[in-house]
Amino acid sequence: MNKKQRLPKSFYYAMEGILYVVKNERNMQIHTVVAILAIITGCWFHISVADWIILTIVIGGVFSLELINTAIEKTVDLITDSHHPLAKIAKDAAAGAVLIYAVVSVIVGVLLFSKYMF
């Protein structure tokens, strides 16, 4: 593969990964629905540019962490099919990272949209 083909291929593979996770991971589907609702709500309330930046960062963070979580889970599954305690820790820690950021994003969303609602 020549240098001109590498960049488009890398974007293609990245999109394949994103689409796989959206199609196959329930939590990513939930995050996607919530993100769409947040975007619709942002449009409805005509939120400021600063608030769009915050919303975009929060949504991107949740999506990115969910993709990393899936990558970790699939890698652990590839390495071992037994119930190894370290495999459990790796999977649980990755899921915990997503959970923390998702909770923080809900708090940010409530704070962000509350000034437009009340």
C-alpha positions as CSV (number, residue, x, y, z in Angstrom):
1,M,0.0,0.0,0.0
2,N,1.4,3.4,-1.0
3,K,1.4,6.4,1.2
4,K,-1.6,8.0,-0.5
5,Q,-3.7,5.0,0.3
6,R,-2.8,4.8,4.0
7,L,-4.7,7.8,5.3
8,P,-8.0,6.9,3.6
9,K,-7.6,3.3,4.7
10,S,-7.1,4.4,8.3
11,F,-10.2,6.5,8.2
12,Y,-12.1,3.5,6.7
13,Y,-10.9,1.2,9.4
14,A,-11.8,3.7,12.1
15,M,-15.3,4.0,10.7
16,E,-15.7,0.2,10.6
17,G,-14.8,0.1,14.3
18,I,-17.3,2.9,15.2
19,L,-20.1,1.2,13.2
20,Y,-19.3,-2.2,14.7
21,V,-19.7,-0.8,18.2
22,V,-22.8,1.2,17.4
23,K,-24.5,-1.8,15.8
24,N,-23.4,-4.4,18.3
25,E,-23.0,-2.8,21.7
26,R,-26.2,-2.0,23.6
27,N,-24.5,0.7,25.8
28,M,-23.2,2.5,22.7
29,Q,-26.7,2.5,21.3
30,I,-28.0,4.0,24.5
31,H,-25.3,6.7,24.4
32,T,-26.2,7.4,20.7
33,V,-29.9,7.9,21.5
34,V,-29.1,10.2,24.5
35,A,-26.6,12.1,22.3
36,I,-29.2,12.6,19.6
37,L,-31.7,13.8,22.2
38,A,-29.1,16.2,23.7
39,I,-28.4,17.6,20.2
40,I,-32.1,18.0,19.4
41,T,-32.5,19.7,22.8
42,G,-29.6,22.0,22.1
43,C,-31.2,23.0,18.7
44,W,-34.5,23.5,20.4
45,F,-33.1,25.9,23.0
46,H,-30.7,27.6,20.6
47,I,-27.8,27.0,23.1
48,S,-24.7,29.2,22.9
49,V,-21.6,28.4,21.0
50,A,-19.8,27.8,24.3
51,D,-22.5,25.3,25.4
52,W,-22.3,23.5,22.0
53,I,-18.5,23.2,22.6
54,I,-19.2,21.7,26.1
55,L,-21.9,19.4,24.7
56,T,-19.6,18.2,21.9
57,I,-16.7,17.5,24.2
58,V,-19.0,15.5,26.6
59,I,-20.6,13.5,23.8
60,G,-17.2,12.8,22.1
61,G,-15.8,11.7,25.5
62,V,-18.6,9.2,26.1
63,F,-18.3,7.8,22.6
64,S,-14.5,7.6,22.8
65,L,-14.6,5.8,26.1
66,E,-17.2,3.4,25.0
67,L,-15.1,2.5,21.9
68,I,-12.0,2.0,24.2
69,N,-14.1,-0.1,26.6
70,T,-15.2,-2.3,23.7
71,A,-11.6,-2.6,22.4
72,I,-10.4,-3.7,25.9
73,E,-13.3,-6.2,26.3
74,K,-12.7,-7.7,22.8
75,T,-8.9,-7.9,23.4
76,V,-9.4,-9.6,26.8
77,D,-11.9,-12.1,25.1
78,L,-9.3,-12.8,22.4
79,I,-6.6,-13.5,24.9
80,T,-8.6,-15.7,27.3
81,D,-11.9,-17.5,27.3
82,S,-11.6,-18.5,31.0
83,H,-12.8,-16.4,33.9
84,H,-9.4,-15.0,35.0
85,P,-9.5,-12.5,37.8
86,L,-7.2,-10.1,35.9
87,A,-9.4,-10.3,32.9
88,K,-12.4,-9.4,35.0
89,I,-10.5,-6.4,36.5
90,A,-9.6,-5.1,33.1
91,K,-13.1,-5.3,31.8
92,D,-14.7,-3.9,35.0
93,A,-12.2,-1.0,35.2
94,A,-12.9,-0.1,31.5
95,A,-16.6,-0.3,32.1
96,G,-16.2,1.8,35.2
97,A,-14.4,4.5,33.3
98,V,-17.3,4.8,30.9
99,L,-19.8,4.8,33.8
100,I,-18.0,7.7,35.6
101,Y,-17.8,9.8,32.4
102,A,-21.5,9.0,31.6
103,V,-22.6,10.1,35.0
104,V,-20.5,13.3,34.7
105,S,-21.9,13.9,31.3
106,V,-25.5,13.7,32.7
107,I,-24.5,16.2,35.4
108,V,-23.0,18.5,32.8
109,G,-26.1,18.1,30.6
110,V,-28.5,19.0,33.5
111,L,-26.4,22.0,34.4
112,L,-26.1,23.1,30.8
113,F,-29.7,22.8,29.9
114,S,-31.2,24.0,33.2
115,K,-30.4,27.6,32.5
116,Y,-32.5,27.3,29.3
117,M,-35.4,25.6,30.9
118,F,-35.8,27.7,34.1
